[in-house]
Amino acid sequence: MKLSIGEQYLRYNGRRIDAAVIAEIHAAGGCEGTSAEADLYRFLHEWFSPSETLTVHTSGSTGKPKALEVSKRRMMESARMTCEHLSLGETDTALLCMNLKYIGAMMMVVRSLVAGMELFLRPASGHPFSDVRERVTFVAMVPLQLYNTLQNDTERSRLDRTEKVIIGGGAVDDALQQMTAGLHCAVYSTYGMTETLSHIALRPLNGTSAGECYTPFKGITLSQDEDGALIINAPALTLHPLHTNDIVRLHSDQSFSVVGRKDNVINSGGVKIHIEEVERLLKGMLSTPFAVTSIPDPRLGEAVTLLLTECRDIQELHRQMETVLPPYWCPKHIFVVGNIPMTENGKIDRASCRSLAREKGKIIPTPQNLEERK
């Protein structure tokens, strides 16, 4: 593994790309434009610059996106962990098919540099394997890209020839995991966030080791706070232990499964309800896009609320939900909306969902208002 930027290179379009080559391309104006290739060259120019940090942006799935200054050295350590865990090296090839605005795509380039892999490039789209002819060893995708690829026989076949596939940027539900069962390639769900410089743990989705638990990389230790939220101690990646908002079940071997987010907990009548668990149970009965959120309630504190883009019979839907959800989990309100608010990288925008639900419910969450409604 090459952990010195001055020694790093990747192979692209039959050419060895290192700091000197990027300097030549930049001097010739080759980093202009908006194409995926121009984005790659711009990132590499920034990577090979004297600065010790890069600016990355969080996804904004639970609030306003924010910019973070991150250490290149720590990004290289993250890349090393992934490459060593998956046994990636100079004989391997990587496919970059995500937007370089986000850490997941940036880290695909850094992994290629650290391991000296050959990099193939495709514009970010819902069908990354639509025209891939090369032999791909390693690819990172978001769940929607995986889903779309599995719906097309040709694209599925190309994916299946890939050796190692990691899925990040969103949760992989049970239905999507089941769709990977027949694949020969190894498919993993990743656990991580921008602050951990991509993932710190992997969960096999298919094969004999498939299951619900994530296994952390070497050098990472995990614990929980009093609420059951995960604490990550990764000295090579973060200066201090990272207190996450993810409620987990942590096992003695350090493997863990995710229950939901602390900030996605609805406290309804004293019962703590995890939004993700409600959504998981509803996925089997709802064919239209939906999201679970809450609105203030003078009696319960918060009332579970369902947003969905289509519903012909709300009363019948209520009856169906009562058969799969515990009584306190059943939505007290169902609102049909034009679309479910999403972030740029395809996650449910939880903050916007709460605002939309409150607007639909015409409830202003102030003490005076709540007092009037008692």
Phi, psi and omega in degrees: 000137182259104182257012172248122185302324181296338181264354190276151174200162168225166178254131181214129180054040177075012185234141174280121183252114177230190185299319182295319180294317179296322178297320178295316181296317180295318180297330180272005179081018185283358181261008180277165176101180184239007182288165179300323180294318177297321177298319179298312181296322178296318179296315180296324177297319177291322180297316183277001179288165180294340182301141180271358183228164173230155174263127176234162183238138174288164188286331182080023182288334180242005180179193182292132176302145179227152180269139179233138172268120184239151183281131175298322180299319180289327175297321178294323177295320176298316179299318179300315181302313181296313183296321179290320180296323182260005178056052179262139181208198188295338180275359184261164180233146182235141177253120175261116183223025180235167184285125182289005174288336187250158186298325181301318179287318178304318184290335174296321177291316181296321176298320178297322179290315183293321182267349182072030182283162170276134184251128171257148188232133173225143176301146178299124181202172178284349182229072186295338182260016184297329182226024181281123177247341185287162174278112182258128176273320194218133178216147172244134180221165170267162183306320181297320178296319177297314181301310181300318181298321182287347179275347183246123186300318181293314180294322178298319179296320178294319176298320184295337177279350176284144184277315188226127184234127175245139183242122181220183178082004181173163182285145173262114182279172185299321182296317179292321178298319179298330180290341180272355188300325183273001182280147176275335179286154177275124182245131182235141166270140182256152172239127178171185179202174182305319184295336177264011178057061185080210192273158175236000182204153179233149176233117178295130179265338182221177182082184185290339182263008182300143179183193184265351189260141174268142176249122181285157177288163175298142179091000180243129176241148187235150174210185181227152173271185185296340178268358182090009179280148185286138172243126183254124174250103183228082186304329181285344186247326183226147181293326183228159174306139183260118178271110182271173174259013183266117174284127185228165165255111185257129184258167186296335179272010179078358172287157184207157172236150185264129177270314180170182181266142179301320180278001174251025176264129176260123177263099185245108180063030180087355178263125179272121186242124180274120182307314184297325180291322176296314181297322179298319180288332182276343184302326182290339184251347183251123180261354180257152177304140181207166175208146176259134179213203180210161170229153178299145180221130185295336181264315185268343188092298174225138178249128177299133186227137180251126171255132175211159188271352180200137175201118182277328185217097183294322180297318178294322178297319176303315181296319180295319181295328179295341180275344183240346183246144171301153186308316183287344181274342185294132179303132176276340180225142174233122180239128175272126183235162181294320177202160177273123180302131181231153174278174183299328183258025166089010177268154174295129178276095188296319181297317180292326177296318178297318179296318180296319179296319179293323177295315179296322181278353180052044178245125175261115187284071175239153179303321181297317182295315182295324179295321181294332186270356180291000000 
